[in-house]
């Protein structure tokens, strides 16, 4: 009889303990990024979009995979002796994007990035294919008209169009260039969701004075690790961008210059800049890339500049069944956040 009473008492104690537990909604964030919005200095958001992917799709699942797998790494970085637990970072989750309408998706991304920037915080976007950069860049460029871009990528992304589409991940840096050139001619970037070439339109309207202004604004896009593209893209780069092929040669000098001038920087990282032997989980792998360690050191250097917005893109997690690519993306994101947190 005593044994039965003990069992009943134990069950009662368990029920009482369970009633004291507070249940909360299951919201998955990147590890260590669970600050509230008001206290946050950095705000993460996902842009799960890959509708213009030209080869192997799957980047729309990148942001969710990075969050989920981030709990396989530590919050502490031995590279920087910093810990995400000491930082105020808010993860605002993924935007629900219209997969069938690139213009609408870019508008939604621009709106999310704009809200974060207007709130005095630094947006860090998780792609998604590389076209998503255009939406966040529009928001940053609206606030910082003297903005520069630092672009790590295997691909130039300077095509005028891809199979007739001007809004494509193969054209994203070309569209960003046109915003820089177009703004100098006085044409608003608002509602330019169709990817119109503002630089051409303004050139026709502004004549020689516009051409002089446009030439002065060239070289505001700094590209590194580029090892793939059409001949026309490399010819365009010779005239209009600061392209460094294959590796990070020239980055130290650029960073010193931008730090000295305190120039605002948009930092975009296409993860396929890494060699596919290290990072196979991407839609358009290109042999001859940099190592993870080389990329990490370059990221830490860029974060010395006045970075006002950043993104990581082009992880397609299901293309690497080992999970190695996702693990690399998680670790790089941790280091990027910690380096940006000041």
N, C-alpha and C positions, 0 to 999 in steps of 0.2 A: 504493500500500500504506500509506503514511503517513497519507493522508486517511481510510482505513478505520479505522486504529488510533485516530486522533483522535476519530472519531465514537463508537467503542466506549468510549473513555475518558470522553467527555462524558456518554454515557448512564449509565455507571457512577457518575459524580459526581452526577448527578441522582437516581439511585436511593438513594445514600447520604444526600443532603440530605433526600429524602422520608422516609426512615426516622427522621430526627431530629425530624420534625414530630409534635406531640402533638394528636390529634384529640379534640374534646370534643362532647358532646351538644348539638344545636341547640335551645336554649331561648331563646325570644324574650321580652325584658323591655322595659319602657319605657326609653327612652334615658337612660343615666346612672344607672339604678337597679339596679345589679348587685352591690351590697354583699352580704356574707354576713349571715345572720339575726342572729347574735350581736352584731355590731357596729352593727346598724341602729337608728336612732331612729324611723324611719317605715317602715311596711310597707304596700305596695300589695296589693290583691287584687281580682279581678274577680268580678262577680255577673251572669253572662249569662242573664238571665231577662226574658221579656216576655209571659208567658202571660195577663196580665190587661189588656194594652193595649186601649184602648177604640176606637182609630181605626186608625192605620197601624202594623203590627208591624215589627220589625226591630231593636229596641234590644238584643236579646240578642247582636247582633254588635258592639256598641259597644266593649266593653273590648278585644276582639282587634284591632279596627281602630285604636284609639288606640295600642296597643303597636306595631303594624306600621308605622303612618304616623309614629310619633314620630321615626324616623330621618331625616325630612325637616326637622326643626327642630334648633336648636343646644341644647347643654346649658347654655349661658351666657344669662343674662337681663340685657339692658341696662336693663330697668326697675328691677331691684333690685341690680344689680352683684353677682350671686351666680351660682354655677355648680354644677350637679348633680354634677360630678366631684369637688367638694369636700365632698359630703354622703354620709352613710351611709344609703342607702335600699334596702330589700329588696323585690323584686317576687315575691310568692308565687304568682302565676298566677291563673287562673280556677278557681272552685269548679265541680265537676260537679253541676249542679242538676237536680232533677226538674221538668221543664216542666209536667207535668200535675197537680202538687200544690203550690199556693202555700204552704200551711202547712208542708210538709216543706222547701221551698226556704228559707223564712224561718228555720226552725230551723237549717239548715245554715249560713246566713249569720251568724246569731247566734253559732253555735259558733266560726266562723272569727274573727269580730271579737273574741269573748271571749278566745280564745287570745292574740291580739295584745295586747289590753288587759292581760290578766293577766301578760303578759311585760314590762310596763312600756313598751310602744311605742305609737305613735300609728297607728291604722288609717286608711287612705284607700282607699275602695271605689270601683270603677269599674263603673257599671251598664251595661246593664240599665235596665229601666223603674223608675219612682220607687217602686214598692212595696218594692223591695229595701232601701230606707232603714229600714223598720220592723225588719228583722232586726238590722241593725247598731245601730240606736238602742236596741233592747232590751238588747243587751250593754253599751252605754255607760251606760244608765240604771241597770242593775243595780249598776255600780261607782260611779256618780255620781248619787245620788238627787236632788240639787239641780240637775240638768242643765237648761240652756236649749237651745232650738233656734233657729238662724237659718236661715231658709228663703228661698231665691231661686227664683222660679217665675213662669210666666205664669198658672198655675192655683192655686186655693185648696186643692184636694185635701182638702176638709173634708166631703165627702158622707158620710152615714151608711152608705150602700151604693150600689153601682152595678149596676142590674138585679138586685138581690137579693144580690149578692156584697159581703160586708163586707171581704174582702181583695182590694182593687183599687188600682191606682195612683191612682184618683180619690178614694180614701179614706185614703191613707197618713197624712196629717197629723192627721186625725180619730182614727185608731188611736193615734198617738203621744200626742195630747192625753189620750186615755183611760188610757193607761199612767201618765201624770203624775198625773192625778186619782185613778186607781184605787190607786196605790201609797200615796197619802196616807191612804186608808181602811184600809190594812193588808192588802189582797189581793195575794198574790204574783203577779208577772208570769210566773213560770215556767210553761211548757207552755201558754201562752195562744195556741196556734197558730190557733185558729178566729176570732180577732178579736173575742172577747166584749167587750161594753161594760162594762168594770170600773167605770167611774165611775157608771153607773146602778145596778149591783148594790150597790156600796158605799154609794150614797146611800140605798138602801132599808134597808140594815143599820145605817148610822151615824146617820141622822136629822139633826137640826140641827147637831150638832157636825161631822159630815162636810161638810155644806154650807158651813160656815164655813171649814173647812180647804181645801175645793175652791176657794172664792172666792179664798183667799189664794194659791193656786197658779196661778190664771189669769194670763195675760200672760207666761207663760214660753216661749211660741212666738212668734217675731218673724218676720213674713212681709213680703217686699218684692217689688215688680214685679208684684203680682197684678193681672190684668186679665180674668180669665175664671172663671166658676163659676155655680152656681145661686143664686137669691136666698136660699135657705135657708142656703147656705154663708156668705154675707156677713153674714146675721143672726147666725149662730153666732159668726162672728169678732168681731162687735161686743161680744159678751158674754165671749168666752173667749180670744181671741188678740190679739196686737198687730200688726194688719194695716196695711201701708202700700201703697196701690194705685199701680200704674203705674211707679214708679221707686224710687230709694233715699233719698227724703226721710226724715229722721229717723234715718238710720243712724249719722251722726257722734255724735249724743247717746247713742244706745244703746251704741255701742262704748265711749265714755268711761265710761259707767256700769258696763258689764261688766268693763272693765279695772280700774276702781277697786275693785270687789268681788271680782275674781279668780274670777268665776263660771265653772264648767265649761260649755263650749258644744259642742253637736253642730251641725256646719255642713253643710247639704245644698244642693246646687246642681243644679236642674233647668235644663239648658242651653236649654230653650225660653223662658227669661226673655229671651233675646236676640230681637231682631226677626227674622222669617223671611227678610227680605232679606239678612241676615248669616248666619243659621243655619237654612237650610231643611231640613237633614237630621235631622228629629225627627218623632215620631209624631203629635203634636197641635200643629201650628204656630198661633200666635196673633199677628196683626198688632199693631203698636204697642209693640214691645218695646224694650229698651235696646240700646245699641251694645256692641261688644266692649270698647272702651276704658272705657266706663262700668262694665261688669261687672268688668273687671280692677281698676280702682281700688277698687271696693266689696269685692272679694275681699281685696285687700291690707289694707284697713281692718279687716275682720273677723278677719284673722289676727293682729291685735294682741291679741285677747282670748285667753282660756285655752281654745283649741280642743283637745278631747280625742279627737275622731273627726270624719271628714269624708267626703263622697262627691260624685261628679259622675255624673249620670245622664241618660238619655233621648236619647243620640245614636243615631240609626238610620242608619248610614253609607250604605246603598244607596239611600236617598231623596235623596241629593245626589251625583249622578254626577261632579260637578266635584271632589269631595274637599275643598271649602272648609270644610264643617262639621267634618269630622274634623280638619283642620289647626287650626281654631280650638279644638277640644276639647283637642288635644295641647298647644297653647301655654298654654291656661288651666291645664291640669294641671301643667305645668312651673312656672308662676308660683305655683300653690297650694302645691306641695311646697316650693319654695324659701322661701315666706313662712312656712310652718309649721315649717320646720327651724330650731331654736333651740338 
